[in-house]
């Protein structure tokens, strides 16, 4: 199948062969990165003249700053963090989208059936800032506020904090990972989705490039190759998964197989396309919660590489 795919797309224009592109992932390799793997396995990156290297970060908070420092070409990051990076005048721009639906979820014990029941409860948070703002918006949707709950920073130990009953709920978990894992472990939980309770819809995972390189030819080529890879993945998900497991045996678990299937409908089909109203609405949300303090034009931190003139 892969040979046929390659033959069918060999006529696509390419840059000078083998231009290296280093991509720092947001976390360890997982189902969220399926489109990147598909673009590699189908030969889409190579056809567009790119030699793409995927790197898992030692620190999940480091990818944007590695790109800003010139130590990587692209970072997989979060739209929810983008406005705050811009507010700090870190010279990065959004150039593409990997996952274009929210994945964040508030998970509680099964004994909690509505957000109003969180009053007086303890909520674990992994990313202070956006998680605080999201929790505040969700609570306001039922007439509460963050002062009505106790917040504790559990870093990325979300499941452990919930399972051990150190907290009554956690926000910042991923609905295609931690939520699935808890369910597979037979732990009964309730799930509340931020975009259904006052938080604007956002792209979960995006690509960041250095501002000076946002309109470089290789960025456009990368997004075109990624779109081809995503299409191949949608057509042949089991083939791509089998190759991914062959190359990365750690992916061969019930959780990762379930996450792979749950992630497929959330993949961005047009990665270069910028949804300006969505980004403007989320920037307004960040301003309203004091997480953006400067009036920054969207074009300063979010680009559409397919538009040479910019937003």
Residue pairs with C-beta under 8 A, 6 or more apart in sequence:
1 236
1 239
2 41
2 42
2 43
2 239
5 42
5 43
5 232
6 42
6 43
6 47
9 42
9 43
9 44
9 47
9 228
10 47
12 47
12 48
12 224
12 228
13 48
14 47
14 48
14 49
14 221
15 48
15 49
15 50
15 217
15 218
15 221
16 49
17 46
17 49
18 49
18 50
18 51
19 49
19 50
19 51
19 218
20 50
20 51
20 53
20 73
21 45
21 50
21 51
21 52
21 53
21 73
21 74
21 218
21 222
22 52
22 53
22 55
22 72
22 73
22 74
23 36
23 52
23 53
23 54
23 55
23 72
23 73
23 74
23 75
23 76
23 207
24 55
24 57
24 62
24 63
24 66
24 67
24 72
24 74
24 75
24 76
25 33
25 54
25 55
25 56
25 57
25 63
25 76
26 32
26 57
26 60
26 63
26 75
26 76
26 77
26 78
26 205
27 56
27 57
27 60
28 56
29 54
29 56
29 248
29 251
30 177
30 251
30 256
30 259
31 176
31 177
31 256
31 259
31 260
31 262
31 263
32 76
32 98
32 99
32 103
32 176
32 204
32 205
32 263
33 54
33 76
33 98
34 233
34 237
34 240
34 241
34 244
34 260
34 263
34 264
34 267
35 98
35 226
35 229
35 230
35 233
35 267
35 268
35 271
36 52
36 54
36 98
36 226
36 229
37 229
37 233
37 240
37 243
37 244
38 44
38 229
38 230
38 232
38 233
38 240
39 45
39 52
39 225
39 226
39 228
39 229
39 230
39 232
40 52
40 54
40 229
41 229
41 232
41 240
41 243
41 244
42 228
42 229
42 232
44 225
44 226
44 228
44 229
44 232
45 51
45 52
45 222
45 225
45 229
47 225
47 228
48 221
48 222
48 224
48 225
49 218
49 221
50 218
50 221
50 222
50 225
52 222
55 72
57 63
57 66
60 156
63 72
63 75
63 76
63 77
63 208
64 75
64 77
64 81
64 85
64 90
64 92
64 208
65 90
66 72
66 75
67 73
67 74
67 75
67 92
67 208
67 209
67 210
68 90
68 91
68 92
68 210
70 210
73 209
73 213
73 218
74 95
74 207
74 208
74 209
74 222
75 92
75 207
75 208
76 98
76 205
76 206
76 207
77 85
77 205
77 206
77 207
77 208
78 130
78 204
78 205
78 206
79 94
79 97
79 202
79 203
79 204
79 206
79 279
79 282
80 104
80 130
80 202
80 282
81 127
81 130
82 92
82 94
82 206
82 208
82 279
82 301
82 302
83 282
83 283
83 286
83 291
83 292
83 296
83 301
84 129
84 130
84 286
84 291
84 292
85 92
85 208
85 301
86 92
86 292
86 294
86 296
86 300
86 301
87 286
87 291
87 292
87 293
87 294
87 296
91 210
91 211
91 212
92 208
92 209
92 210
92 211
92 301
93 208
93 209
93 210
93 211
93 214
93 300
93 301
93 302
93 303
94 206
94 207
94 208
94 274
94 279
94 301
94 302
94 303
95 207
95 208
95 209
95 214
95 219
95 223
95 272
95 303
95 305
96 206
96 207
96 219
96 222
96 223
96 226
96 268
96 271
96 272
96 305
97 203
97 205
97 206
97 207
97 268
97 271
97 273
98 204
98 205
98 206
98 207
98 226
98 267
98 268
98 271
99 203
99 204
99 205
99 263
99 266
99 267
99 268
100 203
100 204
100 266
100 267
100 268
100 275
101 201
101 203
101 204
101 266
102 193
102 194
102 195
102 199
102 201
102 202
102 204
103 174
103 175
103 176
103 177
103 204
103 205
103 266
104 134
104 171
104 172
104 173
104 174
104 175
104 194
104 204
105 171
105 173
105 174
105 175
105 178
105 179
105 191
105 192
105 193
105 194
106 115
106 123
106 134
106 135
106 138
106 169
106 170
106 171
106 173
106 191
106 192
106 193
106 194
107 158
107 162
107 169
107 170
107 171
107 173
107 178
107 179
107 182
107 189
107 190
107 191
107 192
108 118
108 121
108 162
108 168
108 169
108 170
108 189
108 190
108 192
109 162
109 165
109 168
109 169
109 188
109 189
109 190
110 188
110 189
110 190
112 118
112 121
112 168
112 169
112 190
113 190
114 142
115 138
115 139
115 141
115 142
115 144
115 192
115 197
116 142
116 143
116 144
118 139
118 144
118 148
118 149
118 168
118 169
119 144
119 148
119 149
120 148
120 149
120 150
121 149
121 150
121 168
121 169
122 149
122 150
122 151
122 152
122 166
122 167
122 168
122 169
123 135
123 149
123 150
123 151
123 152
123 167
123 168
123 169
123 170
123 171
124 151
124 152
124 153
124 154
124 157
124 158
124 161
124 162
124 166
124 167
124 169
124 170
124 171
124 172
125 131
125 132
125 135
125 151
125 152
125 153
125 154
125 170
125 171
125 172
126 153
126 154
126 155
126 156
126 158
126 170
126 171
126 172
126 173
127 172
128 153
129 291
130 286
130 291
131 171
131 172
132 146
132 151
132 289
133 199
133 285
133 286
133 289
133 291
134 171
134 194
134 199
135 146
135 149
135 151
135 171
136 145
136 146
136 289
137 194
137 197
137 198
137 199
137 285
137 289
138 171
138 192
138 194
138 197
138 198
138 199
139 145
139 146
139 148
139 149
140 198
141 197
141 198
142 197
152 161
152 166
152 167
154 160
154 161
154 166
154 167
154 170
158 170
158 172
158 173
158 178
159 170
159 173
159 178
159 181
159 182
160 166
161 167
161 170
162 169
162 170
162 182
162 187
162 189
163 182
163 187
170 178
171 194
173 179
175 191
175 193
175 262
176 259
176 262
176 263
176 266
177 255
177 259
179 189
179 191
180 255
180 258
180 259
180 262
181 255
182 189
183 189
184 254
184 255
184 258
195 201
195 202
199 285
200 278
200 281
200 282
200 284
200 285
201 278
201 281
202 278
202 282
203 268
203 275
203 278
204 266
207 222
207 223
207 271
209 216
209 219
211 300
211 301
213 219
214 303
214 305
214 310
215 303
215 305
215 308
215 310
219 305
220 272
220 305
220 306
223 271
223 272
223 305
223 306
224 272
226 271
227 269
227 270
227 271
227 272
230 267
230 268
230 269
230 271
231 269
232 240
233 240
233 264
233 267
234 264
234 267
234 269
237 260
237 261
237 264
241 251
241 257
241 260
244 251
245 251
245 252
272 304
272 305
272 306
273 304
273 306
274 302
274 303
274 304
274 311
276 298
276 302
276 311
279 298
279 302
280 298
283 292
283 296
283 298
286 292
287 293
298 311
299 310
299 311
302 311
303 310
303 311
304 310
304 311
